Amino acid sequence: MATQRYKAHDAKRLPTPAYSAVQDVVDNSILGIRSGDLVEWNRSGNYIRPANMTWDTDKATSQIAFAKNFVGVCYEAQLRDAPAGYLAVLTEGVFEIDCASATYEVGDRVGLAKQSGNGLERATVEKVESDEKSIGVVVEYKTSATTILVQIQPKVLLDQTDAVGSVSVTTGAEDGDEIDFTIQLKDRNGNDLKAQKVVHFWLAEDADPDGVPAGTAPDMGLTVGTGTQLGIFTADAELLVLTDVNGTAVITAEESAANQFVPHAVCEGQHGQGDETVFTM
């Protein structure tokens, strides 16, 4: 379960359905909601429901679906046969939450863990690699942890259309002396971002993002096709670019000799990298 720690906030009273009609996806038992449950907002029915009702295809898809609609931690309980009503939900704060045993560091993202069957846990988290799956951020360092302190970050209460959830970099095929890199920003709902953003782009020696600039930068430089170049940090290897209104930028590297490097991009704290680029010439 999730237990509040350190920060107190007023709870929001949110509607619930009559739970006599709702079944758990794993064991088909009739559900209630417990105090400490992580809950999501059902957009079609306009009510909250516990995490273990969410399952879509596989764990990753289900984690994304729950995180997209995560609203907070339930502060009250509802009996399994209760009529529709309202429950208090804490939408901000630091909570001690059960977790999959691991070493956690400050800043790690966490999402819902999977049950033994095809369902998510009601209030147990695990480390996840992307903001799309995340329901909060770890705020303590702990080894062999079975509970962890998490600053929850409900996405359903935020404006998701203008916040960067992930960055992808796609490396195109070599075309003569050119290779294109397409940067695509996604919002926190996993959709293409409908906004212009400033992106830091660079070519590194390898997958290590600290390896900038590339040992041998493209000798014919970088040009921005889609988007607008704002500045150059390192000649022919590192620049700042403004995406178009769809969160997209295309950068072309031109090279007259054999060379290789890995493209990286960062926007609003989200990092993406493309496949290793090889000019064979």
C-alpha positions in Angstrom: 0.0 0.0 0.0 1.0 3.7 -0.2 1.4 5.6 3.0 1.7 9.4 3.1 5.0 10.8 4.4 6.4 14.3 4.9 4.0 16.4 2.8 0.4 17.0 3.6 -2.1 18.3 1.0 -5.9 18.6 0.9 -7.6 15.6 -0.6 -9.8 15.9 -3.7 -13.2 14.1 -3.5 -13.6 12.1 -6.6 -16.5 10.0 -7.8 -16.6 6.2 -7.7 -18.9 3.7 -9.4 -21.0 1.0 -7.8 -18.4 -1.7 -7.4 -20.7 -4.6 -7.3 -20.5 -4.5 -11.1 -16.7 -4.4 -11.4 -14.4 -7.4 -11.4 -10.6 -7.8 -10.9 -8.8 -8.7 -14.2 -6.7 -11.4 -12.4 -9.0 -13.4 -10.1 -12.4 -12.1 -11.1 -13.2 -11.1 -7.5 -15.5 -8.2 -6.8 -13.5 -5.1 -6.0 -13.6 -2.5 -3.4 -11.1 0.3 -3.0 -8.7 0.3 0.0 -7.1 3.3 1.6 -3.6 3.5 0.1 -4.6 2.1 -3.3 -3.1 3.8 -6.3 -6.0 4.9 -8.5 -6.6 6.0 -12.0 -9.3 8.1 -13.7 -11.6 6.3 -16.0 -12.1 8.9 -18.7 -15.2 7.2 -20.3 -17.1 6.7 -17.0 -15.6 9.7 -15.1 -14.8 7.8 -11.9 -11.7 6.5 -10.2 -10.7 2.8 -10.1 -7.9 0.8 -8.6 -4.7 -0.2 -10.5 -5.4 -3.9 -10.7 -8.3 -3.3 -13.1 -5.9 -2.2 -15.8 -4.5 -4.7 -18.3 -3.9 -4.1 -22.0 -1.8 -6.6 -24.1 1.3 -6.8 -21.9 3.0 -5.2 -18.9 4.6 -2.3 -20.8 1.4 -1.3 -22.5 -0.6 -1.6 -19.3 1.9 0.5 -17.3 1.6 3.3 -19.9 -2.2 3.1 -19.9 -2.3 3.4 -16.1 0.3 6.1 -15.8 -1.6 8.2 -18.5 -4.6 8.2 -16.2 -3.0 8.1 -12.7 -4.8 10.5 -10.4 -3.3 9.8 -7.0 -3.5 7.7 -3.7 -6.9 6.9 -2.2 -7.3 8.3 1.3 -10.5 6.4 2.1 -11.9 2.9 1.5 -15.0 1.8 -0.3 -16.6 -1.6 0.4 -16.9 -4.0 -2.4 -20.7 -3.9 -2.7 -20.9 -0.1 -2.0 -23.1 2.1 -4.2 -21.6 4.9 -6.3 -20.3 7.8 -4.3 -17.2 9.9 -3.6 -13.8 9.1 -2.0 -10.9 11.4 -0.9 -7.8 11.1 -3.2 -4.4 12.6 -2.4 -3.0 14.0 -5.6 0.2 15.4 -4.3 2.9 14.4 -1.8 5.6 11.9 -0.8 4.4 8.4 -0.1 6.1 5.2 1.2 5.0 2.6 -1.4 5.7 -1.1 -1.5 8.2 -1.9 -4.3 9.9 -4.7 -6.2 13.1 -5.5 -4.3 16.0 -3.6 -5.9 18.4 -0.8 -5.3 16.7 2.6 -5.9 18.4 5.9 -6.4 17.1 9.5 -6.1 15.5 10.4 -9.4 14.6 6.9 -10.5 11.2 6.7 -12.2 8.7 4.1 -10.9 5.6 2.6 -12.4 3.1 -0.1 -11.4 4.5 -3.6 -10.9 2.9 -6.7 -12.5 1.0 -9.3 -10.6 1.7 -13.0 -11.1 -1.2 -13.0 -13.5 -2.1 -10.5 -16.3 -2.8 -7.5 -14.1 -1.0 -4.7 -12.4 -0.5 -4.5 -8.6 -2.8 -2.2 -6.6 0.0 -0.4 -4.8 3.4 -1.9 -5.6 5.9 -0.2 -7.9 9.1 -1.0 -9.8 11.7 0.9 -11.7 10.7 2.0 -15.2 12.8 3.4 -18.0 10.4 6.0 -19.4 8.2 8.9 -18.3 5.3 7.3 -20.1 5.2 4.4 -17.6 6.0 6.5 -14.6 3.7 7.5 -11.7 6.4 9.2 -9.7 10.0 9.8 -8.8 12.1 8.1 -6.0 13.3 10.6 -3.4 15.7 8.4 -1.4 18.6 6.0 -1.9 17.9 2.5 -0.7 19.4 -1.0 -1.3 17.4 -4.2 -1.2 14.3 -2.1 -0.8 10.8 -3.5 -0.3 9.3 0.0 0.3 10.5 3.2 -1.2 9.7 6.9 -0.8 8.1 8.3 -4.0 7.0 11.8 -5.0 3.8 11.0 -6.9 3.2 12.8 -10.2 -0.4 12.3 -11.4 -0.5 12.9 -15.1 -4.2 13.2 -15.5 -4.2 16.4 -13.5 -1.6 18.0 -15.7 -1.7 19.6 -19.2 -0.2 16.7 -21.1 -0.2 18.2 -24.6 2.7 20.6 -24.0 4.9 18.6 -21.7 7.7 16.4 -23.2 7.3 12.7 -22.2 10.0 11.2 -24.4 12.5 11.9 -27.2 13.2 9.6 -30.1 16.0 9.9 -32.6 15.7 7.9 -35.8 18.8 7.4 -38.0 18.1 7.3 -41.7 19.9 5.3 -44.4 23.1 6.6 -45.9 22.3 8.6 -49.1 25.5 9.5 -50.9 27.4 11.7 -48.4 24.3 12.4 -46.2 22.5 10.8 -43.3 19.3 12.3 -41.8 18.4 12.2 -38.1 14.8 12.6 -37.3 13.9 13.9 -33.8 10.4 13.3 -32.6 9.1 14.6 -29.3 6.2 12.8 -27.6 3.9 14.2 -24.9 3.2 12.4 -21.6 0.3 10.5 -23.2 2.7 9.0 -25.8 1.3 11.1 -28.7 3.4 13.3 -31.0 3.9 16.6 -29.2 1.9 19.5 -30.7 4.2 22.3 -29.8 7.6 23.8 -30.7 10.4 23.0 -28.3 14.1 23.7 -28.1 16.3 20.5 -28.5 20.0 20.0 -27.7 21.4 17.7 -30.4 24.9 16.2 -30.6 27.0 13.5 -32.2 28.9 11.4 -29.7 31.6 8.7 -29.9 29.2 6.0 -28.9 26.1 5.4 -26.8 27.6 7.3 -23.9 25.9 10.7 -24.0 28.9 12.3 -22.2 31.1 11.5 -25.2 30.8 14.9 -27.0 31.8 16.1 -29.4 32.6 13.2 -31.8 36.3 12.5 -32.2 36.0 13.3 -35.9 32.9 15.4 -36.7 31.3 15.2 -40.1 33.7 17.2 -42.3 30.8 18.8 -44.3 28.9 19.7 -41.1 25.3 19.5 -39.9 22.3 21.3 -41.4 18.7 21.6 -40.1 16.0 20.7 -42.6 12.8 20.5 -40.5 13.0 23.0 -37.6 15.2 26.0 -37.0 18.8 26.1 -36.0 19.3 28.4 -32.9 22.9 28.0 -32.1 26.1 25.9 -32.4 28.0 24.6 -29.4 30.6 22.6 -31.2 31.3 23.0 -34.9 29.8 20.3 -37.1 28.9 18.1 -34.0 26.6 19.9 -31.5 23.8 22.4 -31.9 20.5 23.8 -30.5 17.4 23.4 -32.7 13.8 24.5 -32.5 11.4 21.8 -33.6 8.4 22.5 -35.8 4.9 22.8 -34.3 4.6 19.0 -34.3 7.6 18.4 -32.1 9.7 17.3 -35.1 13.2 18.2 -36.3 15.3 16.7 -39.1 19.1 17.2 -39.0 21.4 16.1 -41.8 25.0 15.1 -41.4 27.3 15.4 -44.4 30.5 13.4 -44.6 32.9 12.8 -47.5 34.9 10.0 -45.9 34.4 6.9 -43.7 33.2 7.9 -40.2 30.9 6.8 -37.4 29.1 8.3 -34.4 25.9 8.1 -32.4 23.2 10.8 -32.4 21.8 12.1 -29.1 19.0 14.6 -28.3 17.7 16.1 -25.0 14.6 18.2 -24.4 13.1 19.1 -21.0 15.2 16.4 -19.2 14.2 13.6 -21.6 17.0 11.9 -23.5 16.9 10.0 -26.7 19.5 8.4 -29.0 19.6 6.9 -32.4 21.4 3.9 -33.9 25.1 4.2 -34.6 25.7 6.1 -37.8 28.2 4.7 -40.2 29.4 6.5 -43.3 31.0 3.8 -45.5 31.8 5.9 -48.6 
